[in-house]
């Protein structure tokens, strides 16, 4: 159910995990969308601690979010 005042707001969702396959992020993104948020690229999920490549993915994801909110 969309929440008043947040419809069409842009949201970025990032998280890391150690077990499973990151289903929690898919569930969280789905909740954000149901609440009316526009989620950038369905979030960004990283397994374990981000290394150099994953840190670059985070930077790029941040840039995508910034472009959407301009």
N, C-alpha and C positions, 0 to 999 in steps of 0.2 A: 504494500500500500504506500503510495507516494506521500511523503511528509510535506506539509505546507511550508513554503519558504526555501525548499532545497531542490525543487524540480529544476532539472537541467544544469545544476551545479556540477562542476568537474571534480572528480575525485581520482587520486592516485592511490594505489594499494600496493604496498611492498612488504615482503616478509621472508624470513628464512625458516627452514625446518630441518629436523634431524632424522625424523622417522616418517614413514608413510610416503605418500606421493604428492603432498601439498593440497589435498582435497579441501582442507580448511580454507585455503585462499579462494578456491572456486566457490565454496559456499558463501564466503564473506562478500565476494564480488557480486554474486547473485543477490544477496540481501541489499547491497548498495544500489544495484540497478532497480530492484523492486521498490526501494524507497525514493527513486527518482533521480539518482545521480547518474551522470555520464562518466563511466569508468574508463580511463585511458588504457587501451590495449589489454583489457581484462586483467590488469595488475601485473606485478613482476614478483615471481617466487624464485628464491635461490636456495639450493640445497647446501646446508651447513654454512660455514663462514665464507663470505665472498672473497675470492682471490682477485687477481688483477683483471681478468676477463669479466668476471661478474661485477666488479666495481665499475668498469666501463659501461656495462649494461645498465647499471644504476644511474650513471651520469646521463646516458642517452634517454632513459626513462624520465628522468627529471626534466630534460629538455623538451620531451614530448608533452609533459604536463604543462610546462610554462607556455608552450605554443598554443595549447588549447584554451588557456585562461586569458590570453591577450585580448 
